[in-house]
Amino acid sequence: MIRWSSKALSSECSMRTIGESICSRLLAAAQIKLTGLGFKTAWLICVLAGSVLVGSFAPFGYWPLSLISLVAFCAVSTGFKGHRLAALHYGFALGLFGAGVAWIYVSIHTYGGASSLLAGGLTGLFILLWSLTFIPQGYVLSYLRDRGGWPNAPWMAMTWVLGEWFRGWFLTGFPWLYVGYAHTGTWAGHWAPIGGVLLVGFVVVLLAELLVRQWRAPNHWIPVVVTGLFALSFSVGSLEFVDRAGSLKVAGIQANLDQHTKWQPEQFLSNLNA
């Protein structure tokens, strides 16, 4: 039989208490430091987070960067509301589109024949204007957090998907750089047959939001939800949504049209016949 002296037990409890106290103080200090960020610093972090998200898409394909980006954005923006929260969304969009739509410059300059200055100016103008579509998303998120009536609801994930849907519809749509596109081959991609890219994006943003909530205010139910989210995702991946009936051969053909004349009205019929 092993006997523990009261002195040893007291020492062990004391060390455990000190360790827990140090950990809790460090965590509290980190939370205070993050939530106490000035608006300008938070805005710059959001711009950086938006640009990091681009690394999760092809041809890079580092999908964990999407979680890092979204966790950083969610953590930094949580302490703001109203105009400032909308501005943080705009900053995130500037980083996202600024790093993710370089092909527009290539299309205008290389294939459109425009000068570097004109192509750069048009691309920059597009980034500035299209990033404005993130602002309503920020206002809606601020409103729901204050008056949604359900403080534990995943408002960020909901408004994020709403924003992606809006950008796919507004002005005929620009469904570019959706979070779900970075996860077509990951655990979250299993949701694609059910709800498409929007549902995949919702699951990823939901995970990021839950991680931030657990970090800011640890709760026993959040790890349970995260575990269930992963388990359900892999369970969905084991389902068969189509009946396999042999192979199907598909061919895609793209006409090699002259970029300088393809949009001229008199070329319409000849382009169709190409």
C-alpha positions in Angstrom: 0.0 0.0 0.0 1.3 3.5 -0.9 0.9 6.1 1.9 0.8 9.8 1.1 1.8 12.2 3.8 -0.4 15.2 4.4 2.6 17.3 3.7 3.1 15.7 0.3 -0.6 16.0 -0.6 -0.5 19.6 0.5 2.5 20.3 -1.7 1.0 18.5 -4.7 -2.3 20.5 -4.4 -0.3 23.7 -4.0 1.7 23.1 -7.1 -1.4 22.2 -9.1 -3.2 25.3 -7.9 -0.2 27.5 -8.8 0.0 25.9 -12.3 -3.7 26.4 -12.9 -3.4 30.0 -11.7 -0.5 30.7 -14.0 -2.3 29.1 -17.0 -5.5 31.1 -16.3 -3.6 34.3 -15.9 -1.7 33.8 -19.2 -4.9 33.0 -21.0 -6.6 36.0 -19.6 -3.7 38.2 -20.5 -3.7 37.0 -24.1 -7.5 37.6 -24.3 -7.1 41.1 -22.9 -4.3 41.8 -25.3 -6.2 40.7 -28.3 -9.6 42.2 -27.4 -7.8 45.4 -26.5 -6.4 46.0 -29.9 -6.8 49.4 -31.4 -9.1 49.7 -34.4 -6.2 50.5 -36.8 -4.2 47.5 -35.7 -7.3 45.2 -35.9 -8.0 46.5 -39.4 -4.5 45.7 -40.6 -4.7 42.2 -39.1 -8.0 41.7 -41.0 -6.3 42.7 -44.3 -3.5 40.3 -43.6 -6.0 37.5 -42.7 -7.8 38.1 -46.0 -4.7 37.7 -48.0 -3.7 34.6 -46.1 -7.0 33.0 -47.1 -5.9 33.0 -50.8 -3.2 30.5 -49.9 -5.8 27.8 -49.3 -7.0 27.9 -52.9 -5.5 26.3 -56.0 -2.7 26.3 -57.1 -1.4 26.5 -53.5 -3.9 24.3 -51.9 -2.9 24.7 -48.2 -6.4 24.4 -46.9 -5.5 24.9 -43.2 -4.7 28.5 -44.0 -8.4 29.1 -44.4 -8.9 28.1 -40.8 -6.0 30.2 -39.7 -7.4 33.2 -41.6 -10.9 32.8 -40.4 -9.9 32.2 -36.8 -7.8 35.4 -36.8 -10.5 37.4 -38.4 -13.2 36.2 -36.0 -11.0 36.7 -33.0 -10.0 40.2 -33.9 -13.4 41.4 -35.0 -15.4 40.1 -32.1 -14.8 43.1 -30.0 -16.2 45.6 -32.5 -19.6 46.4 -33.8 -21.5 48.7 -36.1 -19.4 50.8 -38.5 -16.1 49.5 -37.2 -17.2 45.8 -37.7 -18.3 46.7 -41.2 -14.9 48.4 -41.9 -13.1 45.3 -40.6 -15.0 43.2 -43.1 -14.0 45.6 -45.8 -10.4 45.3 -44.8 -10.6 41.5 -44.9 -12.1 41.8 -48.4 -9.3 44.1 -49.6 -6.7 41.5 -48.5 -8.7 38.7 -50.0 -9.4 40.2 -53.4 -6.2 42.1 -53.5 -4.2 38.9 -53.4 -6.7 36.7 -55.2 -7.7 38.4 -58.4 -4.4 39.0 -60.1 -5.7 37.2 -63.2 -7.9 40.2 -63.9 -4.7 42.3 -64.5 -3.3 39.6 -66.7 -6.5 39.4 -68.7 -6.6 43.1 -69.3 -2.9 43.7 -69.9 -1.7 40.5 -71.6 -4.7 39.5 -73.6 -6.6 42.8 -73.7 -3.6 44.9 -74.9 -4.0 47.6 -72.3 -1.0 49.3 -70.8 0.3 48.2 -67.4 -0.9 51.5 -65.8 -4.4 51.1 -67.2 -4.7 47.4 -66.3 -3.4 48.0 -62.8 -5.7 50.9 -62.3 -8.8 49.0 -63.5 -7.9 46.0 -61.4 -7.3 48.2 -58.3 -10.6 49.9 -58.9 -12.4 46.6 -59.1 -10.8 45.4 -55.9 -11.9 48.6 -54.0 -15.4 48.5 -55.3 -16.1 44.8 -55.1 -14.8 44.7 -51.5 -17.7 46.9 -50.6 -19.9 43.9 -50.9 -18.5 42.7 -47.6 -19.8 45.8 -45.7 -23.5 44.8 -45.5 -22.3 41.4 -44.1 -20.6 43.3 -41.3 -23.6 45.4 -40.5 -25.9 42.3 -40.4 -23.5 40.5 -38.2 -23.4 43.4 -35.8 -27.1 43.7 -35.7 -27.6 40.0 -35.0 -25.0 39.9 -32.3 -26.8 42.7 -30.5 -30.4 42.0 -31.2 -30.6 38.4 -32.5 -32.0 37.1 -29.3 -29.8 34.0 -29.3 -26.3 34.9 -28.0 -24.9 31.4 -28.7 -26.0 31.3 -32.3 -23.3 30.9 -35.0 -24.0 34.4 -36.4 -20.7 34.8 -38.1 -21.0 31.5 -40.1 -24.6 32.4 -41.0 -23.8 35.9 -42.2 -20.7 34.6 -44.1 -22.7 32.2 -46.2 -25.3 35.0 -46.7 -22.6 37.2 -47.9 -21.2 34.6 -50.3 -24.7 34.0 -51.7 -25.1 37.8 -52.2 -21.8 38.1 -54.1 -22.9 35.2 -56.3 -26.1 37.1 -57.2 -25.3 40.8 -57.1 -24.7 42.4 -60.5 -25.0 38.9 -62.1 -22.5 37.6 -59.5 -18.8 37.1 -58.9 -18.6 33.7 -57.1 -14.9 33.9 -56.7 -12.8 32.9 -53.6 -15.6 31.2 -51.7 -14.3 29.4 -48.6 -15.8 26.1 -49.7 -13.7 25.9 -52.8 -10.6 25.4 -50.7 -12.1 22.3 -49.1 -13.4 20.2 -52.1 -10.9 17.5 -51.2 -11.1 17.7 -47.4 -13.3 16.5 -44.6 -15.6 19.5 -45.1 -16.0 18.8 -48.8 -18.2 15.8 -47.9 -21.1 18.3 -47.5 -20.9 19.4 -51.1 -23.5 16.9 -52.5 -26.0 18.2 -49.9 -25.6 21.9 -49.9 -22.9 22.8 -52.5 -20.1 25.2 -51.9 -22.1 27.4 -49.5 -22.8 24.6 -47.1 -19.1 23.6 -47.2 -18.1 27.2 -46.4 -20.7 27.3 -43.6 -19.2 24.3 -41.9 -15.6 25.7 -42.1 -16.5 29.1 -40.8 -18.6 27.5 -38.1 -15.6 25.5 -37.0 -13.5 28.7 -36.9 -16.1 30.5 -34.9 -16.4 27.6 -32.4 -12.6 27.6 -31.9 -12.5 31.3 -31.1 -15.4 31.0 -28.7 -13.7 28.1 -26.9 -10.5 30.2 -26.7 -12.2 33.3 -25.4 -14.6 31.6 -23.0 -14.0 27.9 -22.5 -17.2 25.9 -22.4 -17.6 22.1 -22.0 -20.2 21.9 -24.8 -18.0 23.4 -27.6 -15.5 20.5 -27.8 -18.5 18.2 -28.0 -20.0 20.2 -30.9 -16.6 20.3 -32.7 -16.2 16.5 -32.3 -19.7 15.9 -33.5 -19.1 18.2 -36.5 -16.1 16.2 -37.6 -17.9 12.8 -37.0 -20.9 13.9 -38.9 -18.8 15.2 -41.8 -17.0 11.9 -42.2 -20.3 10.0 -41.8 -21.8 12.1 -44.7 -18.7 11.3 -46.7 -19.5 7.6 -46.5 -22.9 8.1 -48.2 -23.5 7.4 -51.8 -25.5 10.1 -53.6 -25.4 8.6 -57.1 -25.9 5.2 -58.6 -22.8 3.9 -60.4 -23.7 2.6 -63.9 -20.5 2.3 -66.0 -18.3 5.1 -67.2 -19.2 8.3 -69.0 -16.9 10.1 -71.4 -17.1 13.8 -71.6 -15.2 16.2 -73.8 -14.9 20.0 -73.5 -14.1 22.2 -76.4 -13.1 25.9 -76.2 -12.8 27.9 -79.4 -9.6 29.8 -79.9 -11.1 33.2 -80.4 -9.2 36.4 -81.0 -9.4 38.4 -77.7 -9.3 41.7 -79.6 -12.4 40.9 -81.7 -14.4 38.4 -79.8 -16.8 41.0 -78.2 -17.5 42.9 -81.5 -21.2 42.5 -82.4 -20.4 41.6 -86.0 -18.3 38.6 -84.7 -21.3 37.1 -82.8 -22.4 34.5 -85.3 -18.9 33.5 -86.4 -18.0 33.0 -82.7 -21.0 30.7 -82.3 -20.0 28.7 -85.4 -16.3 28.4 -84.3 
